[in-house]
Amino acid sequence: MRITLLGAGHIGHTIAHLLAASGDYQLTVVDRSAAALARLAALPVRTVQAETDDAAAVLAVLRGQDAVINALPYHLATLAATQAREARCHYFDLTEDVAATRAIKALAEGAPTAFMPQCGLAPGFIGIVAHHLALGFDTLIDVKMRVGALPAFPTNSLKYNLTWSVDGLINEYCHPCEAIREGRNIEVLPLEGLEHFSLDGTEYEAFNTSGGLGTLCETLAGRVQTLDYKSVRYPGHRDLMKMLLEELQLNKDTATLKEIMRKSIPSTMQDVVLVFVTVSGLRGGNLVQEVFARKIFADRSETAPLSAIQITTAAGICAAVDLFREGKLPQRGFIRQEEVALPDFLANRYGSAYQQSRQVESIG
């Protein structure tokens, strides 16, 4: 299968390593940075330096390809998907942006190829888990999805280190969030809905952020009373972000906020990803709750270390492409994450990264 990977950054680099090692993909990696492409020199991949925000340049590298994996910043998702349709190649991405996903869904209508956005962790794997648990109930009441990509050793006041895209982080903190309340689809404010919980002996907080639900609000409409997604952080993070975004009004100047965060908050490879889903409802006339809880840790290998967010995000999109190649997903039109069967995902050579994680037993 001939695949073009757009983006050789933090996540793109990991995707390239996974797919190149399989032997099942002819991979072309495209990035505007010669330095980023040079880091892939040891891999059996073709590299192309091109302006990835230029529609004509993107179309040129997609022609003749079977599929494209878009690992570029979220604001380039619609451009990449549009050129994928023009080039008649299948499209996969990691976007958490709600507007981009809606635009891609429109592009998929009547298309002879497949369009599958949101193939990462959240949205992505979290929706696959929630939908799988929901199928086990006669009547759904609550679906709660919680995900955190957290530093293993927080030391600053925000109790946070940069583990993934700053653009994506600020985007999910600033845009309205989809939810279902009392059976109605609504929008709620980001950074609201603060809650506290303990998991595996550690205290956490969670609050509304945008995009993590993927398409579940549409899929479960009319079937569930409450559905929401919240990002997990260490206690105190939400209040400081509200001060920065609302009181200092940096939500109106996100470019400055991103610059501050890049300069002042260190990145880390020593992180942990927390996945926590609870579903409650009626089964055989009884009120039942099912829980899926996992912690995925960074790979501390001295030769090729990988952060937990690299592992989980790259595993998500590589598993989606792999399952598509094997014919286990629709071959045209818009593909929702919840169309992926959880057992198929966890049995996949890439999805097994989640299966090999540590299941959390104690929840309070």
C-alpha positions as CSV (number, residue, x, y, z in Angstrom):
1,M,0.0,0.0,0.0
2,R,1.5,3.4,-1.1
3,I,1.1,6.0,1.7
4,T,2.1,9.6,2.0
5,L,2.7,10.8,5.5
6,L,2.3,14.6,5.8
7,G,4.4,15.8,8.8
8,A,7.6,14.5,10.3
9,G,7.3,16.1,13.7
10,H,6.9,14.5,17.1
11,I,4.1,12.1,16.2
12,G,4.8,11.8,12.4
13,H,8.3,10.5,13.2
14,T,6.8,7.7,15.3
15,I,4.2,6.8,12.7
16,A,7.0,6.6,10.1
17,H,9.0,4.2,12.2
18,L,6.0,1.9,12.9
19,L,4.8,1.7,9.3
20,A,8.3,1.4,7.8
21,A,9.1,-1.5,10.1
22,S,6.1,-3.5,9.0
23,G,7.2,-4.1,5.4
24,D,3.5,-3.7,4.2
25,Y,3.7,0.0,3.3
26,Q,5.6,2.0,0.7
27,L,6.0,5.2,2.6
28,T,6.7,8.8,1.4
29,V,7.2,11.3,4.2
30,V,6.6,15.0,3.4
31,D,7.6,18.0,5.6
32,R,8.7,21.5,5.1
33,S,11.7,21.0,7.4
34,A,14.8,19.4,5.9
35,A,16.1,18.8,9.4
36,A,12.9,16.8,10.4
37,L,13.2,14.7,7.2
38,A,16.9,14.1,7.9
39,R,16.1,12.3,11.2
40,L,14.4,9.6,9.1
41,A,17.5,8.9,7.0
42,A,18.0,5.4,8.5
43,L,14.4,4.3,7.5
44,P,13.5,2.7,4.2
45,V,11.2,5.6,3.3
46,R,11.2,8.3,0.5
47,T,11.3,11.8,1.8
48,V,10.1,15.0,0.0
49,Q,10.6,18.5,1.2
50,A,7.6,20.7,0.4
51,E,5.4,23.5,1.7
52,T,2.7,21.5,3.5
53,D,0.4,24.6,3.7
54,D,0.4,25.0,-0.1
55,A,-2.5,23.2,-1.7
56,A,-0.8,22.6,-5.1
57,A,2.3,21.2,-3.4
58,V,0.2,18.8,-1.3
59,L,-1.8,17.7,-4.3
60,A,1.4,17.0,-6.2
61,V,2.8,14.6,-3.5
62,L,-0.6,12.8,-3.1
63,R,-1.1,11.9,-6.8
64,G,-0.6,8.2,-7.4
65,Q,-0.8,7.3,-3.7
66,D,-3.3,4.9,-2.2
67,A,-3.7,6.8,1.1
68,V,-2.5,9.8,3.0
69,I,-1.9,10.1,6.8
70,N,-2.1,13.7,7.9
71,A,0.1,14.5,10.9
72,L,0.1,18.2,10.3
73,P,-1.3,20.9,12.7
74,Y,-5.1,20.8,13.0
75,H,-5.6,24.0,11.0
76,L,-4.3,22.2,7.8
77,A,-6.7,19.3,8.1
78,T,-9.3,20.6,5.7
79,L,-6.6,21.6,3.1
80,A,-5.1,18.2,3.2
81,A,-8.4,16.4,3.0
82,T,-9.5,18.5,0.1
83,Q,-6.4,17.6,-1.8
84,A,-6.8,13.9,-0.9
85,R,-10.2,13.9,-2.5
86,E,-8.8,15.6,-5.6
87,A,-6.0,13.0,-5.8
88,R,-8.5,10.2,-5.1
89,C,-6.6,8.7,-2.2
90,H,-7.9,7.6,1.2
91,Y,-7.5,10.1,4.0
92,F,-6.6,9.6,7.7
93,D,-5.8,12.2,10.3
94,L,-5.4,13.0,14.0
95,T,-7.4,16.2,14.2
96,E,-9.4,17.1,17.4
97,D,-10.9,20.2,15.7
98,V,-14.7,20.0,15.5
99,A,-15.0,22.4,12.5
100,A,-12.4,20.6,10.5
101,T,-14.1,17.2,11.1
102,R,-17.4,18.6,9.9
103,A,-15.7,19.9,6.8
104,I,-14.1,16.5,6.1
105,K,-17.4,14.7,6.6
106,A,-18.9,17.0,3.9
107,L,-15.9,16.2,1.6
108,A,-16.6,12.5,2.1
109,E,-20.1,12.6,0.8
110,G,-20.2,10.8,-2.5
111,A,-16.5,10.3,-2.6
112,P,-15.1,7.1,-4.0
113,T,-12.4,7.0,-1.3
114,A,-12.5,6.8,2.5
115,F,-12.1,9.7,4.9
116,M,-11.3,8.8,8.5
117,P,-10.3,11.8,10.7
118,Q,-9.7,11.8,14.5
119,C,-7.6,8.6,14.6
120,G,-5.5,9.4,17.7
121,L,-6.1,9.0,21.4
122,A,-8.9,11.5,22.1
123,P,-10.7,11.7,19.7
124,G,-9.9,8.2,18.6
125,F,-9.2,5.3,20.9
126,I,-11.4,6.8,23.7
127,G,-14.4,6.8,21.4
128,I,-13.8,3.2,20.3
129,V,-13.7,2.2,24.0
130,A,-16.9,4.1,24.9
131,H,-18.9,2.8,22.0
132,H,-17.8,-0.8,22.7
133,L,-18.9,-0.5,26.4
134,A,-22.2,1.2,25.3
135,L,-23.1,-1.8,23.1
136,G,-23.4,-4.0,26.2
137,F,-26.4,-2.2,27.6
138,D,-30.1,-2.5,26.9
139,T,-30.6,1.2,28.0
140,L,-27.8,3.7,28.2
141,I,-27.8,6.4,31.0
142,D,-24.4,7.9,31.3
143,V,-21.2,7.8,29.2
144,K,-18.2,9.6,30.7
145,M,-14.9,9.8,28.9
146,R,-11.7,11.0,30.6
147,V,-8.2,11.2,29.1
148,G,-5.0,12.8,30.3
149,A,-1.5,13.1,28.8
150,L,0.4,14.1,31.9
151,P,4.0,14.5,33.0
152,A,5.2,11.7,35.2
153,F,7.1,14.2,37.3
154,P,5.3,17.6,37.5
155,T,7.4,20.4,39.1
156,N,5.9,23.7,38.0
157,S,2.8,25.6,39.2
158,L,0.7,24.4,36.2
159,K,1.7,20.8,37.1
160,Y,2.1,20.3,33.4
161,N,4.8,19.8,30.7
162,L,4.4,19.9,27.0
163,T,3.9,16.4,25.8
164,W,2.2,17.1,22.4
165,S,1.2,20.0,20.1
166,V,0.8,23.4,21.8
167,D,-1.6,24.4,18.9
168,G,-3.8,21.4,19.7
169,L,-3.7,22.0,23.4
170,I,-4.8,25.6,23.2
171,N,-7.4,24.8,20.6
172,E,-9.2,22.3,22.9
173,Y,-9.0,24.8,25.8
174,C,-10.6,27.6,23.8
175,H,-13.5,26.2,21.8
176,P,-17.0,25.1,22.8
177,C,-17.4,21.4,23.7
178,E,-20.1,19.0,22.5
179,A,-22.1,17.0,25.1
180,I,-25.5,15.4,25.8
181,R,-27.5,16.4,28.8
182,E,-30.9,15.0,29.7
183,G,-30.9,13.4,26.2
184,R,-30.3,16.7,24.4
185,N,-27.3,17.6,22.3
186,I,-25.8,20.8,23.7
187,E,-22.6,22.8,23.8
188,V,-20.8,23.5,27.1
189,L,-17.9,25.9,27.8
190,P,-14.3,24.7,27.9
191,L,-12.6,24.6,31.3
192,E,-15.9,24.3,33.0
193,G,-17.5,21.2,34.6
194,L,-14.6,20.8,37.1
195,E,-14.5,17.5,38.9
196,H,-12.0,15.6,41.1
197,F,-11.3,11.9,41.4
198,S,-8.6,9.5,42.5
199,L,-7.2,6.7,40.3
200,D,-4.6,4.2,41.3
201,G,-3.8,6.3,44.4
202,T,-3.3,9.6,42.6
203,E,-5.5,12.7,42.8
204,Y,-6.7,14.2,39.5
205,E,-9.0,16.9,38.2
206,A,-11.0,16.9,35.0
207,F,-12.8,19.6,33.0
208,N,-14.5,20.2,29.7
209,T,-12.3,20.4,26.6
210,S,-13.2,20.5,22.9
211,G,-13.1,17.7,20.4
212,G,-12.5,14.6,22.5
213,L,-15.9,13.1,21.8
214,G,-15.3,12.8,18.1
215,T,-18.7,11.9,16.5
216,L,-20.2,10.1,19.5
217,C,-22.8,12.8,20.1
218,E,-24.2,12.1,16.7
219,T,-23.9,8.3,17.0
220,L,-25.5,8.1,20.4
221,A,-28.1,10.8,20.0
222,G,-31.5,9.7,21.4
223,R,-29.9,6.7,23.1
224,V,-28.1,8.2,26.1
225,Q,-29.1,10.7,28.8
226,T,-25.6,12.0,29.6
227,L,-22.5,12.0,27.5
228,D,-19.4,14.1,28.0
229,Y,-15.6,14.2,27.6
230,K,-13.1,15.9,29.9
231,S,-9.3,16.3,29.9
232,V,-7.5,15.0,33.0
233,R,-4.9,17.1,34.8
234,Y,-3.3,17.3,38.2
235,P,-5.2,19.5,40.7
236,G,-4.8,23.2,40.2
237,H,-4.1,23.3,36.5
238,R,-7.6,24.3,35.4
239,D,-7.7,27.4,37.7
240,L,-4.4,28.7,36.4
241,M,-5.4,28.2,32.8
242,K,-8.7,30.0,33.4
243,M,-6.7,32.9,34.8
244,L,-4.4,33.0,31.7
245,L,-7.2,32.5,29.1
246,E,-10.1,34.5,30.7
247,E,-8.7,37.0,33.2
248,L,-5.6,37.9,31.2
249,Q,-7.7,37.5,28.0
250,L,-5.1,35.4,26.2
251,N,-8.0,33.5,24.7
252,K,-8.2,36.5,22.4
253,D,-4.4,36.4,21.7
254,T,-3.6,32.7,21.5
255,A,-0.4,33.4,19.4
256,T,1.1,35.1,22.5
257,L,-0.1,32.4,24.8
258,K,1.5,29.7,22.6
259,E,4.8,31.6,22.5
260,I,4.8,31.9,26.3
261,M,4.1,28.2,26.8
262,R,6.8,27.1,24.3
263,K,9.4,29.4,25.9
264,S,8.4,28.7,29.6
265,I,7.1,25.2,29.9
266,P,9.6,22.4,29.2
267,S,8.6,19.5,27.0
268,T,9.1,16.0,28.4
269,M,9.4,12.5,27.2
270,Q,8.7,11.2,30.7
271,D,4.9,11.1,30.6
272,V,1.9,8.9,31.3
273,V,-1.4,8.6,29.4
274,L,-4.5,8.0,31.4
275,V,-7.6,6.5,29.8
276,F,-10.7,6.3,31.9
277,V,-14.2,5.5,30.6
278,T,-17.3,4.8,32.7
279,V,-20.7,3.7,31.2
280,S,-23.8,3.1,33.2
281,G,-27.3,1.9,32.2
282,L,-29.8,-0.9,32.4
283,R,-28.9,-4.5,31.6
284,G,-31.6,-7.2,32.1
285,G,-33.5,-4.7,34.2
286,N,-30.6,-4.0,36.6
287,L,-28.6,-0.8,36.9
288,V,-25.0,-1.6,36.0
289,Q,-21.8,0.3,35.5
290,E,-18.8,-0.8,33.4
291,V,-15.3,0.8,33.6
292,F,-12.3,0.8,31.3
293,A,-9.2,2.3,32.9
294,R,-5.6,2.1,31.6
295,K,-2.3,3.8,32.2
296,I,0.2,3.8,29.3
297,F,3.7,4.7,30.2
298,A,6.6,6.2,28.2
299,D,9.2,3.8,26.7
300,R,12.4,4.9,28.5
301,S,14.7,3.0,26.1
302,E,18.1,4.7,25.9
303,T,18.5,4.1,22.2
304,A,14.9,5.0,21.0
305,P,12.8,6.6,23.8
306,L,9.2,7.2,23.1
307,S,6.8,9.3,25.1
308,A,3.4,7.8,26.1
309,I,1.6,10.3,23.9
310,Q,3.8,9.3,20.9
311,I,3.0,5.7,21.6
312,T,-0.7,6.1,22.0
313,T,-1.3,8.6,19.2
314,A,0.8,6.8,16.6
315,A,-0.7,3.4,17.6
316,G,-4.2,4.8,17.0
317,I,-3.7,6.0,13.5
318,C,-1.4,3.1,12.4
319,A,-4.0,0.6,13.7
320,A,-6.8,2.4,11.8
321,V,-4.8,2.3,8.5
322,D,-3.9,-1.4,9.2
323,L,-7.5,-2.4,9.8
324,F,-8.6,-0.5,6.7
325,R,-5.9,-2.3,4.6
326,E,-7.2,-5.6,6.0
327,G,-10.8,-4.8,4.9
328,K,-12.1,-4.5,8.5
329,L,-13.4,-1.0,7.9
330,P,-15.7,0.6,5.2
331,Q,-13.7,1.3,2.1
332,R,-15.4,4.6,1.1
333,G,-17.1,7.6,2.6
334,F,-16.8,9.0,6.1
335,I,-15.6,6.5,8.7
336,R,-16.3,7.2,12.4
337,Q,-14.0,5.9,15.1
338,E,-16.8,4.0,16.7
339,E,-17.0,1.8,13.6
340,V,-13.8,0.2,14.8
341,A,-14.4,-2.9,16.9
342,L,-12.4,-2.7,20.1
343,P,-11.3,-6.4,20.0
344,D,-10.0,-5.9,16.5
345,F,-8.1,-2.7,17.6
346,L,-6.5,-4.4,20.6
347,A,-5.6,-7.5,18.6
348,N,-3.9,-5.3,15.9
349,R,-0.1,-5.2,15.9
350,Y,-0.2,-1.4,16.5
351,G,-3.3,-1.2,18.7
352,S,-1.8,-3.8,21.0
353,A,0.2,-0.9,22.6
354,Y,-3.0,-0.2,24.6
355,Q,-3.5,-3.9,25.4
356,Q,0.0,-4.1,26.8
357,S,-0.6,-1.1,29.1
358,R,-1.4,-1.5,32.8
359,Q,-5.0,-2.0,33.8
360,V,-6.0,0.1,36.8
361,E,-7.8,-1.8,39.4
362,S,-8.5,0.7,42.2
363,I,-10.8,3.6,41.4
364,G,-12.2,5.9,44.0
